[in-house]
Amino acid sequence: MDRIYSLIGLAMRARKVVSGEELLEAIRKRKVSLVIVSEDASENTKKRYSDKCSFYGVDLIMIDSSMKLNQAIGKTNRMAVGICDEGLKKSIMKCWKG
């Protein structure tokens, strides 16, 4: 799982991460290919991102810790991020599936 956080950090440094209020708009415009939501997000937040991703055909994965997610991207109070790069998405999915 630590490899996933490293890849998210790499994506952030490459400016290929969308977070915060911009994320829902990026999903609608299909600018992100993967959405990563923290397990400790509220049920409402998880459902909102799950429904949006399902409707727009964007992959979604759940990870265990918002604290590690925030640390990886260097921001605070983020429960979800979107990855804009297809190559990074494939690497993250490969690590996530084990």
ChimeraX attribute file (.defattr): number of C-alpha atoms within 10 A of each C-alpha:
attribute: neighborCount
match mode: 1-to-1
recipient: residues
	/A:1	12
	/A:2	10
	/A:3	12
	/A:4	19
	/A:5	19
	/A:6	16
	/A:7	17
	/A:8	26
	/A:9	20
	/A:10	16
	/A:11	22
	/A:12	18
	/A:13	13
	/A:14	10
	/A:15	12
	/A:16	18
	/A:17	21
	/A:18	22
	/A:19	18
	/A:20	14
	/A:21	9
	/A:22	11
	/A:23	20
	/A:24	20
	/A:25	14
	/A:26	17
	/A:27	23
	/A:28	15
	/A:29	10
	/A:30	15
	/A:31	17
	/A:32	25
	/A:33	21
	/A:34	26
	/A:35	25
	/A:36	20
	/A:37	24
	/A:38	22
	/A:39	16
	/A:40	15
	/A:41	17
	/A:42	11
	/A:43	9
	/A:44	9
	/A:45	15
	/A:46	17
	/A:47	12
	/A:48	13
	/A:49	20
	/A:50	18
	/A:51	12
	/A:52	16
	/A:53	21
	/A:54	12
	/A:55	11
	/A:56	12
	/A:57	14
	/A:58	19
	/A:59	16
	/A:60	18
	/A:61	16
	/A:62	16
	/A:63	18
	/A:64	13
	/A:65	16
	/A:66	19
	/A:67	15
	/A:68	15
	/A:69	26
	/A:70	20
	/A:71	15
	/A:72	20
	/A:73	20
	/A:74	12
	/A:75	12
	/A:76	11
	/A:77	10
	/A:78	19
	/A:79	22
	/A:80	25
	/A:81	24
	/A:82	28
	/A:83	25
	/A:84	22
	/A:85	17
	/A:86	13
	/A:87	12
	/A:88	19
	/A:89	20
	/A:90	13
	/A:91	13
	/A:92	23
	/A:93	16
	/A:94	11
	/A:95	13
	/A:96	14
	/A:97	8
	/A:98	7
